[in-house]
Each structure stands twice: as C-alpha cells, then as structure tokens.
Amino acid sequence: MLLRTRGEKIFAVFNYIFLFVLAFITLYPMWHILMASFSDPIYILAHRGFYFWPRGVPNIRGYILVFENPNILIGYQNTVFYVVIGTILSMFSTVLGAYVLSRKGLYWNSKIMKMIVFTMFFQGGLMPFYIQVRNMGLLDSRWSIILPIMVSSFNLIILRTTFAAVPDSLIESAKLDGATDWRIVWQIVVPVSKAAIAVIALFYAVNYWNQWFNPSIFLNDRTLWPVQLVLRSILIENDFGAMVQVGGVGQTGVERYRMLVRYTTIVVATVPILLIYPFIQKYFVHGVMIGSLKE
C-alpha cells in the first residue's frame, strides 16, 4: 500500500471539498427546479428561497397542465424530428467529409482545412445568414433548422483527426481485397472510431435539442416550433393562454399556477436529453481524447 505524505493528504482533503462544492453548485439548480415542480403552487407564490424537497402538499398538477398544453406536445414532436433527422443527416455528412479530408493523398487538403478552420472564427453575420436561408426558400420550413447548420466545423475537424489515426495498412489491405471507399468508410473506419462517433452524435443531438434562436427567426408558424421555443414563450412572454383554452385552469387560476408551470416546463424540456448521456458516457472521454490529441 502506497503511503501518502501529510501534504498529499491535506491536498486530497481540499480537493474533495472543492469537488463537492463544485458538484453541489452544478447540480443544485436542477434539483431546486425539480423539487419546485412538485410543490404546492400557493406555497411557490408566497415563498421564495431554496427548495431541497417539495414544499406544501406534493402534487403533479403542474405536469398535468403542461401535458394538457397542445403546444408542448407539438413542440416535442417537432424537437424529436429535428434531433433524429438532423443528427442522422449531420453525422452522415460529417463522416463522409471527415473521411475525405483525412486521406493524405487529397489534393489541396491543407488549403481546404484552412478554409474550414477560418469559418470557425469568422462568420458572415446574422443578416447575410437570414438572407441566405430566405433565398433558399427555407423560411417557415423544418429544413431551415437542419440544413443551414448540418455540418459543424469543430465536429468535422475532430472526426477528421480521428479518421487520420486509422492505420493506413488497414485501409490499404481492404483496397487490395477489392473494397470500395464507401465500404471502407462504413465497415472499417466508422466501427474502429465508434467512441468518437458516439461523442460527435451526442454533440449534434444536444445542439438540435437546444435550438431556439434559429427557429425564432426562421419559423413564424407555431406548429413548427421546437419545445425549447415553446419553453421560451412560457418563461419570457408569459404565454399561458393554452392552459386556459384547454380548460385546465380558469383565467383567475393562471396566476396561481404560473410559477409552477414554469418550473415543470423546464423539467419536461431538459430531462429527456439528460437521460441519453449515461448510455454513451463510456465513450465520451475516450472519444474526445482521441479526436483532440492524435494527429
């Protein structure tokens, strides 16, 4: 057993304390919102402060009101479409682009990479971006949320670096056996790089899930809004009209449930994407390290 010095023990104690405080600061806001979502709406209106457990009589009235709101359900359907279709298209395009750029024999490889890196630091601005999307005929279309941001330069560079680390002998052996580049990509390169693939897929999925700014400027049709934009309208614009329309509460009851619905909507819009992370956690650190360190 390795004995630690007194200085190392003191450092370990302070390290544990610091990590505990950091974890508490990170996790408590989520816990606060979760506990508030099960609290009594009257108590939430009358009291402010920290919530370590549900206050008043615990209830799920907030969740009932949220899921009775048709805008939430429509927003969820739209968000699932953006996440699933967007992630698939983004991964398909990024994998193909990264494989091509990872080949050493590609003509003008370094120049193309410099142009890609340039776009990470310098962009045309919001107005040219909007005009471009408008001229493409994508306004008030689901594709306006996917196509303009389908490939991320950062993710492309990570996958390109990962694919470049695949041994050339492995690819050359496949070519000698008659494999085409298409088969090499999907049957050799992608399986070997599954850790980085899982991480990049998570990056894309989280990005599509959290989209609200682009939909706010490209979508006027509320039936196409993602759940994050619906959440924004509830939190900032106080859009509780749907609750009254479906008969969940009366006009006088809106004020009572206003804060409760805000907390509940945040939980409903956040928890699903958090549940995905544990399934690919084992790939996360490994994939990022491969993509960032190997050249």
C-alpha positions as CSV (number, residue, x, y, z in Angstrom):
1,M,0.0,0.0,0.0
2,L,1.4,3.4,-1.0
3,L,1.7,5.8,1.9
4,R,0.9,9.4,1.3
5,T,2.7,12.3,2.8
6,R,1.0,14.8,5.1
7,G,0.9,17.4,2.3
8,E,-0.7,14.9,-0.1
9,K,-3.4,14.1,2.5
10,I,-4.1,17.8,3.0
11,F,-4.3,18.3,-0.7
12,A,-6.6,15.4,-1.1
13,V,-9.0,16.7,1.6
14,F,-9.1,20.2,0.0
15,N,-9.5,18.6,-3.4
16,Y,-12.5,16.5,-2.2
17,I,-14.1,19.6,-0.6
18,F,-13.6,21.7,-3.7
19,L,-15.1,19.0,-6.0
20,F,-18.0,18.5,-3.6
21,V,-18.8,22.2,-3.6
22,L,-18.4,22.4,-7.4
23,A,-20.8,19.4,-7.8
24,F,-23.3,21.0,-5.5
25,I,-23.2,24.3,-7.3
26,T,-23.7,22.5,-10.6
27,L,-26.4,20.0,-9.6
28,Y,-28.4,22.1,-7.1
29,P,-30.2,24.4,-9.6
30,M,-31.6,21.3,-11.4
31,W,-32.6,19.8,-8.0
32,H,-34.2,23.0,-7.0
33,I,-36.3,23.2,-10.2
34,L,-37.3,19.5,-9.9
35,M,-38.5,19.9,-6.2
36,A,-40.3,23.1,-7.1
37,S,-42.2,21.4,-9.9
38,F,-43.8,19.0,-7.3
39,S,-44.5,21.8,-4.8
40,D,-47.8,23.4,-3.9
41,P,-48.4,26.3,-6.3
42,I,-49.7,28.5,-3.4
43,Y,-46.5,28.0,-1.5
44,I,-44.4,28.8,-4.5
45,L,-46.2,32.1,-5.0
46,A,-46.0,33.1,-1.3
47,H,-42.4,32.0,-0.6
48,R,-39.0,32.4,-2.2
49,G,-35.7,30.6,-1.4
50,F,-34.1,27.3,-1.8
51,Y,-36.0,24.0,-2.3
52,F,-34.4,20.9,-1.0
53,W,-37.7,19.0,-1.0
54,P,-41.2,19.7,-2.3
55,R,-42.9,22.4,-0.3
56,G,-46.5,22.2,0.8
57,V,-48.5,19.2,-0.4
58,P,-46.6,17.4,-3.1
59,N,-48.6,17.1,-6.3
60,I,-48.2,16.6,-10.1
61,R,-50.7,19.3,-11.1
62,G,-48.0,21.2,-12.9
63,Y,-47.2,18.2,-15.1
64,I,-50.8,17.6,-15.9
65,L,-51.2,21.2,-17.0
66,V,-48.0,21.0,-19.1
67,F,-49.0,17.9,-21.0
68,E,-52.6,19.2,-21.5
69,N,-51.0,22.1,-23.3
70,P,-51.1,21.2,-27.0
71,N,-48.2,23.5,-27.8
72,I,-45.9,21.4,-25.6
73,L,-46.8,18.1,-27.3
74,I,-46.5,19.7,-30.8
75,G,-43.1,21.2,-29.7
76,Y,-41.9,17.7,-28.5
77,Q,-42.9,16.2,-31.8
78,N,-41.0,18.9,-33.7
79,T,-38.0,18.6,-31.5
80,V,-37.8,14.8,-31.9
81,F,-38.0,15.3,-35.7
82,Y,-35.2,17.9,-35.6
83,V,-33.0,15.8,-33.3
84,V,-33.4,12.5,-35.1
85,I,-33.4,13.6,-38.7
86,G,-30.9,16.4,-38.0
87,T,-28.4,14.1,-36.2
88,I,-28.6,11.4,-38.9
89,L,-28.0,13.9,-41.7
90,S,-25.3,15.7,-39.8
91,M,-23.5,12.5,-38.9
92,F,-23.8,11.2,-42.5
93,S,-22.3,14.4,-44.0
94,T,-19.7,14.8,-41.3
95,V,-18.4,11.2,-41.6
96,L,-18.1,11.5,-45.3
97,G,-16.4,14.8,-45.2
98,A,-14.0,13.8,-42.4
99,Y,-13.0,10.6,-44.2
100,V,-12.2,12.5,-47.4
101,L,-10.2,15.2,-45.6
102,S,-8.3,12.5,-43.6
103,R,-6.8,11.0,-46.7
104,K,-3.2,12.1,-47.2
105,G,-3.4,12.0,-51.0
106,L,-6.2,14.5,-51.2
107,Y,-5.3,17.4,-53.5
108,W,-5.3,20.8,-51.7
109,N,-6.0,19.1,-48.4
110,S,-4.3,21.7,-46.3
111,K,-5.9,24.6,-48.1
112,I,-9.4,23.1,-47.6
113,M,-8.7,22.6,-43.9
114,K,-7.6,26.2,-43.6
115,M,-10.8,27.4,-45.1
116,I,-12.9,25.2,-42.8
117,V,-11.0,26.5,-39.7
118,F,-11.5,30.1,-41.0
119,T,-15.3,29.6,-40.8
120,M,-14.9,28.7,-37.1
121,F,-13.6,32.2,-36.2
122,F,-15.2,34.4,-38.8
123,Q,-18.8,34.4,-39.9
124,G,-20.9,36.5,-42.2
125,G,-23.3,37.7,-39.5
126,L,-27.0,37.3,-38.8
127,M,-28.4,39.3,-41.7
128,P,-26.5,37.5,-44.5
129,F,-27.4,34.2,-42.8
130,Y,-31.1,35.1,-42.8
131,I,-31.0,36.3,-46.4
132,Q,-29.3,33.1,-47.5
133,V,-31.9,31.0,-45.8
134,R,-34.7,33.1,-47.3
135,N,-33.2,32.9,-50.8
136,M,-33.0,29.1,-50.4
137,G,-36.8,29.1,-49.8
138,L,-36.4,27.5,-46.4
139,L,-38.4,30.1,-44.3
140,D,-41.3,28.5,-42.3
141,S,-39.9,25.1,-43.1
142,R,-38.5,22.4,-40.8
143,W,-35.4,22.2,-43.1
144,S,-34.4,25.7,-42.1
145,I,-33.5,24.3,-38.7
146,I,-31.4,21.4,-40.1
147,L,-29.8,22.3,-43.4
148,P,-28.0,25.6,-42.5
149,I,-26.2,24.1,-39.6
150,M,-26.0,20.5,-40.8
151,V,-22.1,20.3,-40.6
152,S,-20.2,21.7,-37.7
153,S,-16.6,22.7,-38.5
154,F,-15.5,21.7,-35.0
155,N,-17.1,18.3,-35.2
156,L,-15.7,17.8,-38.7
157,I,-12.1,18.5,-37.5
158,I,-12.4,16.1,-34.6
159,L,-13.6,13.3,-36.8
160,R,-11.1,14.1,-39.5
161,T,-8.3,13.8,-36.9
162,T,-9.8,10.5,-35.6
163,F,-10.0,9.0,-39.0
164,A,-6.5,10.1,-39.8
165,A,-5.3,8.0,-36.9
166,V,-6.7,4.8,-38.5
167,P,-3.6,2.8,-39.8
168,D,-3.1,3.2,-43.5
169,S,-2.2,-0.5,-43.7
170,L,-5.7,-1.4,-42.6
171,I,-7.2,0.7,-45.4
172,E,-4.7,-0.5,-48.0
173,S,-5.4,-4.1,-47.1
174,A,-9.1,-3.5,-47.6
175,K,-8.5,-1.9,-51.0
176,L,-6.3,-4.9,-52.1
177,D,-9.3,-7.2,-51.2
178,G,-11.4,-5.1,-53.6
179,A,-13.3,-2.9,-51.1
180,T,-14.5,0.5,-52.3
181,D,-14.1,3.7,-50.4
182,W,-17.8,3.6,-49.5
183,R,-17.4,0.1,-47.9
184,I,-14.1,1.2,-46.2
185,V,-15.9,4.1,-44.5
186,W,-18.9,2.3,-43.1
187,Q,-17.4,-1.2,-42.4
188,I,-13.8,-0.3,-41.3
189,V,-13.3,3.4,-40.4
190,V,-16.6,4.0,-38.6
191,P,-16.5,0.8,-36.4
192,V,-12.9,1.5,-35.4
193,S,-13.8,5.1,-34.4
194,K,-17.1,4.3,-32.7
195,A,-16.0,6.2,-29.5
196,A,-15.5,9.5,-31.4
197,I,-18.6,8.8,-33.5
198,A,-20.7,8.5,-30.3
199,V,-19.4,11.8,-28.9
200,I,-20.0,13.7,-32.1
201,A,-23.5,12.3,-32.3
202,L,-24.1,13.5,-28.8
203,F,-22.8,17.0,-29.7
204,Y,-25.2,17.2,-32.7
205,A,-28.2,15.8,-30.8
206,V,-27.7,18.3,-27.9
207,N,-27.3,21.1,-30.3
208,Y,-30.5,20.3,-32.2
209,W,-32.4,19.7,-28.9
210,N,-31.4,23.1,-27.6
211,Q,-32.2,25.0,-30.8
212,W,-34.4,28.1,-30.1
213,F,-32.7,31.1,-31.7
214,N,-32.7,29.9,-35.3
215,P,-36.3,28.7,-35.1
216,S,-37.3,32.1,-33.6
217,I,-36.1,33.9,-36.7
218,F,-36.9,31.4,-39.4
219,L,-40.3,30.0,-38.1
220,N,-43.4,32.1,-37.9
221,D,-45.7,29.1,-37.9
222,R,-46.1,28.0,-34.3
223,T,-46.9,24.4,-35.3
224,L,-43.3,24.1,-36.4
225,W,-41.8,25.4,-33.1
226,P,-39.5,23.1,-31.1
227,V,-40.1,22.6,-27.5
228,Q,-37.3,25.0,-26.5
229,L,-39.0,27.9,-28.3
230,V,-42.3,27.0,-26.6
231,L,-40.5,27.0,-23.3
232,R,-39.1,30.4,-24.0
233,S,-42.5,31.8,-24.8
234,I,-43.8,30.4,-21.5
235,L,-40.9,31.7,-19.4
236,I,-40.3,35.1,-21.0
237,E,-43.5,36.0,-22.8
238,N,-45.8,34.5,-20.1
239,D,-47.7,32.6,-22.8
240,F,-50.2,30.6,-20.6
241,G,-53.1,31.0,-23.0
242,A,-53.2,27.3,-23.9
243,M,-53.8,26.3,-20.3
244,V,-57.0,28.4,-20.2
245,Q,-58.1,27.2,-23.7
246,V,-57.9,23.5,-22.8
247,G,-59.9,24.2,-19.6
248,G,-57.2,23.1,-17.2
249,V,-57.5,26.3,-15.1
250,G,-59.6,29.3,-15.3
251,Q,-58.3,32.8,-16.1
252,T,-58.1,33.6,-12.3
253,G,-56.2,30.4,-11.7
254,V,-53.5,31.2,-14.3
255,E,-51.7,33.5,-11.8
256,R,-51.7,30.7,-9.2
257,Y,-50.1,28.2,-11.5
258,R,-47.8,30.5,-13.4
259,M,-44.6,29.7,-11.5
260,L,-45.4,26.1,-11.1
261,V,-45.9,25.6,-14.8
262,R,-42.6,27.4,-15.5
263,Y,-40.7,25.0,-13.2
264,T,-42.5,22.0,-14.7
265,T,-41.9,23.1,-18.3
266,I,-38.1,23.4,-17.6
267,V,-38.0,19.9,-16.2
268,V,-40.0,18.4,-19.1
269,A,-37.8,20.2,-21.7
270,T,-34.5,19.3,-20.0
271,V,-34.7,15.8,-18.6
272,P,-35.1,13.7,-21.8
273,I,-31.7,14.9,-23.2
274,L,-30.0,14.3,-19.9
275,L,-31.2,10.7,-19.9
276,I,-29.2,10.0,-23.1
277,Y,-25.8,10.8,-21.6
278,P,-25.4,7.7,-19.3
279,F,-25.8,5.4,-22.3
280,I,-22.7,6.9,-24.1
281,Q,-20.7,8.1,-21.1
282,K,-18.1,5.3,-21.5
283,Y,-17.3,6.7,-25.0
284,F,-17.3,10.4,-24.1
285,V,-13.9,11.0,-22.5
286,H,-12.2,8.4,-24.7
287,G,-13.7,9.8,-27.9
288,V,-12.8,13.4,-27.1
289,M,-9.2,12.5,-26.2
290,I,-8.7,10.5,-29.4
291,G,-10.1,13.4,-31.5
292,S,-8.0,16.1,-29.8
293,L,-4.6,14.5,-29.1
294,K,-3.8,12.3,-32.1
295,E,-2.7,14.0,-35.3
